[in-house]
Amino acid sequence: MEEKHSNLFIGPDDKIGNGEASLLGLQHVLAMDVYVPPVILAMMLSMSFSEKMGLLQVAFLAAGIGTIIQTAVFMKMPISQGPSFVPLTAASGIVLASGGLQKGMATLLGALIVGAILLVLLGISGVFYKIIQTLVPALVGGTIITCVGLSLIPTALNSNIFQASGNINQNIILAGITAVTLLIPISISIHFPSLQRLFRTGAIIIALLAGTVAATMMGRFDWSTVKQAAWFSLPQGTVLHYGVTFSPTAILTFIIIYAILTTETTGTWFAMGAVTNHQITNKQWNRGLVGEGISCLIAALLGSTPVTGYSTNAGIISITGVASKRVFISAGIWFIVLGFFTKISAFLSAIPAPVIGGVFAIICVTIMLNGLRVIRNLQEKDGDIYVIGIPIVLTFALVLIPTTVVKEAPQMVQYLLGSPIAVAAMVAIILNLVMSTGKNK
């Protein structure tokens, strides 16, 4: 049974007003980089502006529907779904190798549909929880959570700040303003507990607003995409537009991709369980995988790449102390609204990357520390230092590995090299099986 962690201000099942839930749900939406994967894929496929906005639109819709069904129906934990970065290279490769956008997207969607159905069947079979129970004890779970946080920190700093477009000095200033603004309301809530309801729960949205204002004053907010976007539009580029083609090679490729995604989303579930002090039940593991598969199936039918659990939300909960499922359902509703009101989604996607990075970096650290908290509470055994240490080293290695090395590797290996969390998880599982002695030091 779920227990309220002392660090939580609002627990998963605590009552919260609709207005407050809506505002805090928007905070999750703002802190997530859901818009980035579809924009990157659109660039890879040389899509027009309207096609790019269509891809962004269906990604928001898929994220919203997936978030609601996982939180309210299947996993029944505060889980937010969003498009993953992992499938992007494979997705663009399949589209480009299949005769252009129209035929290529049909082939891609066919592979996505088959892979999603297999996830649903695996969850229904009841086998998934046995795999987790056997291969992922608390030590491995804590290590995976730690590696999730570590793997995201370089992205927060490099992609969102140091290597983001624009002047690097301005990027650092914007990120700094956002990060410092985040710490101010948190500090106020620590010293004045009676003000937590305002300052701690809304810390992230306050920081993002401050960063956005600063970016506007610097002339860094791009209003052109906002002006070009329509106020309202129906989903474009769905399976009804592209059709479906089944290619054995593409299907095999995405079965492997889905296996990697499942490993990553397992780490997200562990992280969410850690911050909410909730022991995930056997039934939840299986239902969660069914929900993951249905979310990915809906995403494919809408014309989007797979959506999976976002670990950043565990960090947001750690910072704000708000783990309400109603807030996550509100976030899902916001995503759906953004899927139809394209002017608003264009506005959110125009927020400069350094503003997001200033918050994102702190979120990543909180995820990592939650993993270390899980490990710290365990009784140490022989070999544990390697089960923890080697995956951490590999996570850093794969984050820092030169792109030339990745490109020279076989295609299937490239997918793994592009997912440090999946590699770290597999290595942690293997090392735990090999080095577990059952004897305490």
N, C-alpha and C positions, 0 to 999 in steps of 0.2 A: 504494500500500500504506500502511496506517495506521502512523503513527509515534507513539511515546510522547512527549508533550510534557513538557518539564522541570518544568513546574508541576504535573503529575499525580503523585499518590501511588500510585494504583491505576489502570492503564490499562484500556481497554475489554475486552481479551482476557486480562487478568491473572487468575491463579487466586485465588479467595477462598472461604473456608469458607461453608457454608450458613447457619450461625448469624449470622455477621457480615453476609452479604449480606441476610439477612432484616431485621436491625436497621437497616442503612443504607437498605434499600428503604422501611421504615416512615418513615424520616427524610424521604424525598422525598414520601411521601404527606402527612405532617404539614405540610410547607412549601408544598404546593400548595393553592390555594383551589378545588378541584374541586367542593366542595359549594355554592359560592355561586351559579353560574348556574342550577341547578335550583331552588334556593330562591327566587331572584328570579322565575323563570318561574312558579312555583307562586303567588307573590303576585300577579303580573299576571293570572293566570287565576282568582284567588279560590278556590284549591283548599282542601279540608279538610286537617286534619293528616295523616290516613291517606293521602290522595292525594299530599300533599307528600312524605311519607316514601317513598311508592312511586316518585315521580319521582327522588328522591335515590338510591334503591336502584338503579334501572336506570342512572342516570348513573355510579355507581361500577362497575357491571358492565361497561358499555360502555368506560369508561376502562381497566379492567383487561385486558379482552380485546384492545383496540386497542393498548395498551402492549406486550403480549406478542408479538402478531403483527408489529408494526413492528420491535421490537428483535431478535426471534429469526428472523423469516422474511423480511420484505420489505426494509425500510431497512437492517437489520443494523447499526444504530448505537444508542447509548443514547438512545432516544426515548421520552418519556412522553406519552400521549394524555389529553386531558381535554375536557370540554364548553366550547365557546367562548362568550364574551359577545355576539359579533357577531349571531348569528341571533335573539336573544331577542325583540326588538321585532317582527321579521317573523313569528316563530313565534306570539306572542300575538295579533298582528293577524289572522293566518289563522284561528286557532282561534275567536276571538271573532266573526269575520265569517262563519263557516261554520255557525252555528246551535248554539253551545254546545260544551261539553267533549267529549261523545261524538262527534258528527259532525265537530267542528272538529279534533280530534286525528286522526281518520281522514284528513281532507284534508291535514293537516300531514305525517303519516307517508308518505302517497302522494308528496308533493313531495320529501321527504327521500330516499326510496328511488330515485326517478328520478335526482335529482342525484348521488347516490352512485354509481349504475351508470355515469353519464357520466364520473365521475372515473376509475373503473376502466378504462373503454374508452380514455380518453385516455392513461393510463399504459401500457396494453397496446400501443397504437399505436406507441410509441417516439418520439413527437413531442416529449414534454415536455422531455427533456434538450436537444433542439435549441433549444427556446425559451429555456431557461436559459442555454445556451452562447452564444447570440446576444445576448440582452438583459441578462444579469446577470453581467458580469465582476466581478473582485475588488473594484474600487472601489465598484460599486453594491451588492454583497453586504455589504461592510463598512459602508456607509452605512445599509443596511436593519437590520443588527444594532444599530448605534448608536441608530437610531430606535425599535427594539423596546424597548431599555432605557429610553430617555427617555420613551416613551409610558406605561410602567408606573409610573414614579416618582410622578406625581400621584395615581394610584389607590392606591398603597401608603400615601401620606401622608394624602390626603383621605378616601377611602372607608374605609380601615382604621383611621385614627387621628382626624384632626380632625373629620370629619363622621360618624364611627361613633356608634352609640347609646351612651348613658351619659354620665357627666360627662367633659368634655373634658380637665380636668386629670388625672383618673385615667387616661384614655386615653393621654395623653402619658407619664405615669409608667410605665404598663404597657409601652408600646412602648420606652421608654428602658431599662427593666430587661432586656427581652428582647434589645435590640440590644447593650447593654454585656456581657451574659452571653455573647453570640455572639462578641464580640471577645476575651474572656478566654481561652477554650481555643485560639483561633487564635494569640494572642500566645504562649501557653505552647508550642505546637507549633513556632513560629518560633525561640524561644530554646532549646528542648530537642527537637531533631529526633527523638530516640529515642522521644519520647512522641506523635509524630504519629498513630500508629495509633489511639490512644485519643482524643486531643483534637481534632485537625483533622478527622478523618473523622466524628466524632460531634458537631461543634460546633453544628449546627443543632438536633439533637434535644435537646441539653443546654439550649440557649437557650429552646426552646419549652416544655420541662418547667419551667424556672425561671419563665417568664412565666405558665404555667398555675397554678403554686403561688401566685404573687403575686396572680393574679386571684381564686383561691379565698379567699385571706386577706382580700381587699377585698370579698368578697361579689359578685364580678362573674361567677362561673361559673354559668350557668343549668342547674340540675339537673332542672328540670321536664320538659324535652323528653326527657331521658335516661330519666326514670322512666316516661314515657308510651310510649316505644318498646318493641316486643316484642324478645325476645332473638334470635329467628330467624324469618324469613319468606321465602317464595318470591317471585320477581319479580311485581309487580302492574302493570297498565296497559301490557302489551305489545301488539304488533300483533294478537295473538289476541283481546285484550279490545276494542280500539277498532275493528279492521277497517282497510281501506284504501280511500280514495277518491282518484281522480286528477282534479285541477282544473288546467286549462291555466294559469290566472293564478297559482296557488300554485306550480306547477312552474317557470314562468318566473322568478318571484321568487327561488326557491331556487337556480336555476342561477346567477343573479347573486351570491347569497350564497356559494355554493360557490366561485365565482371569487375572491371577496374572501378567503375562508378559505384558498384555495390560496396566494395571495400571502403571507398571514401565516405559514402553516406553512413556506413556503420560507424566510422570514426565520429561523424557528426552526432549520431544518436548517443554514443558514449559521452561526448562532450556535453550534450544537453542533459543527459541523465546526471552528470557530475554537478552541473551548476544548479540543478533543481533538486538535488539530493534524492533522486528517484532511481530505484533499481528496476531496470527494464525487465518485464516478465517474458516468459517464453512465448505467450500468446501475442504480446506486442511485437516481438521480433518478426514473427510470421505475418501478422497483419500489416506491419510496417513495410515489409517487402512487397506485399500485395498492393498497398497504397503507392509505393514507389513505381511499381510496374504500371498501374493504372494512370498515374500522373504522367509517366513517359509516353504511354499510349495516347492520352489526350493531347500531349504536346506534339506528337507525330501527326495526328489527325488535323491539328491546327496548322501544321507546317513549320514547327519549331524543333530545335534539337532537344535532347533529353533534359528534363529538370530533375534535380536531386537536392537533398538536404543541404542547406547553407550553414556552415559551421560558424560564420560571423555572428549569427543570431545568439549563439551561446555566449559570445563575448559581450554582446549588447545587454543581455540579461545580467551578466556579472557587474557591468557598470551601472545600470539603472536599477537593478533589483526587482525588475518587473518580469514575471514569467507567466502572466495570465494567458490562458488559451484564447480568451475573448480578444485580447490584443492581437494575437497572431491571425485569428479569423478576420479581424478588421484589416490587418495588413493584406490578407488575401483579397478582400473586397477592394482595397485601394488599387491593387495590381490589376484587377478586372476593370475598374474605372479607367485606369491609365491605358488599358488596352483599347478602349473605345474613344476616349478623349485624347487624341493624339497631340494636341497643342500642349497639354499638361505634361505628357510623357516626354515631349521634345524639350520642354523647360527643364525637367529633372535631369535629362541626359546631357544638358548643356552646362550643368554645374561643373566647374573645373576639377580635373582629377586631383590636384593638390589639396583641395578642400576635403574631398573624400578621404584622401590618404592620411590627413592629419588625425582623423577619427579612426580610420581603419587600422593604423599602426598600433594604437592603444588597445583596440578590440583584439587584435592578434595576440598581444602579450597576455591579456586576461585568459584567452583560450589555453595558451601554453601553461600558465600558472595553475589553471584548474586541472590539467593533466598531471602536473607535478604534485598537486595536492592529493590526487588519488593514489599515486605511487608512494608518497610520504606516509600515508596511513597504513601501508601494508608491512607485514613482518618480512624482513629481508631474508632471502635464501641464497644458497650458492648459485652463482651464475647469473643472478638477477642484474648485476651491473652491466653485463654484456647484452642481455635482453633489452635493457633500456638504452645503453650507450651506442651500440652499433646502428640501430635504426635512426638515432639522432644524427650520427655522422653521415649516414647515407642521405638523409633528408637535406642536409646542407650541401652534400656533394651534388645531388641532382638539381638543386636550385641554382648552383653555381657552375654546373657543367657547361662548357662552351657549346654553342649551337652547332658548330662545325662537326663536333663529335656525334651529336644527336643525329644530324642529317646523314652521316655516313653509316649509321646503324640500319639493320633491316627494319622494314616498316612496322612490324609488330613490336619490335624492341623499342622503337621510337615512342609508341603509345605509352609504354611503361615508363620510359625515361621522362616523359612529360607529366607523370603523376607521382611525385615524391611520396605522397601519402600512401598510395597503393603499395609501392615498393617497401616503404618502411613497415607497413602493416604485415606484409607477407614475411619479411625478414624477422620481425618480432615474433610472429607465430612460429616460424621454423626454429628460431633460437630457443624459444621457451620449451618447445617439444624436445629439443636435443639436450638442453642444459638443465632442465627441471629435475631436481633430485628429491624434492619433498622434505629435505632436511634443513632446518633453520640454522642460521649461523649462530 
